[in-house]
Amino acid sequence: MAVAKRDIVAGPPELKGRSVPDLEVMMLNLGEKKYRAQQVYDAIYVERRSTFDEFTVLPQALREKLAAETRLESVRVDTVQHSDDGTKKFLFTLHDDRKVESVLIPSELIEDDGHPRRRTLCVSTQVGCNLGCQFCATATLKLARNLTAGEIVDQFLQAQLYSTKPITNVVFMGMGEPMNNYDNVMAAVDILNDQRTKMVAPRRTTLSTAGVVPGIIRMADEKRIIKLAVSLHATTQGVREQLMPIAKKWPLTELMEAIEYYYQKTRKSVTYEYILFEGLNDGEDDVKRLARLARRLPTKVNVIPFHDIDFTHPQGFAADLRPTSPQKFQWFLDRLREEGVQVFIRSSSGQDIDAACGQLALSA
Ligand code: SF4
């Protein structure tokens, strides 16, 4: 595992988010033996200890040294909101008093024991976001900073404490653009996907990008085996630019070339996210163009209802965005299927607590 570059966050150094080699350097700097690193790593991720007193494999003196000179807690649960559909939204406080949110979403498929088959945690990667997608509540918060790898992994560890069954899937779709915090996100992925930690499998880990082309190319070159999702939302350069200013920097043609390059390198299918807006991207021409794009390589398309962000008081273009009617939504799905596209509906879980897609804005 690579040693991640870190953003400076005030306070003692974090223990979470570090690979074993990184912890080995830390142990040596503390005047300890290298092998202690693996013990610390296991105590955090395998045994999931939450206080230094519980690191019983370590001598008392080392536990005290770690407590004095390092930090075990990377995020603290501030509030947990419960939706009627079983979704939980977590508000976390960070070490510098900034806040981020995660959402734990149960799947609609229920197992024999009455528990949902999948439990998906949508994690944040930045405090705020500067990409300005018009439909997104997070965009109203300016980017304050990147999250550290520890703050990303700890969202998982803390949320897990609120679920009797293991979290099965992780999606990097919360606050922030994961590609703009690539090193810390991938350091967190390495820990989450490490078989030793038994946290989550790579095939159940998805990184969603608004279309940061260099990040897609880097994932391809590194042959990353997590899943890639791309927020497409429009099939013409003009509409995409209106919805997502990032499209001016990386136009649709360049984005599609990067996605094809990713597929050539990894042979992994790609998911397109497509929010339906009334009169903007929900017509017959959109169906045809989307189907043409989707058929260029193995893909699936997640069609997503637009969720109200009125609580952020949107203005201008954003204020005029409206959800497609349920009838038109169904028509769009049917037409895409007729065109041979693999289509899924991304559900509106947690909408009553502003936890649905695009609604994370620290409204709690
Ligand atoms: S959709 Fe994602 S990338 Fe776009 S503004 Fe929101 S958080 Fe940022």
Residues whose N, C-alpha, C, O or C-beta is under 5 A from the ligand:
A	BS01	SF4	C129 L131 G132 C133 C136 T138 A139 G174 M175 G176 E177 A210
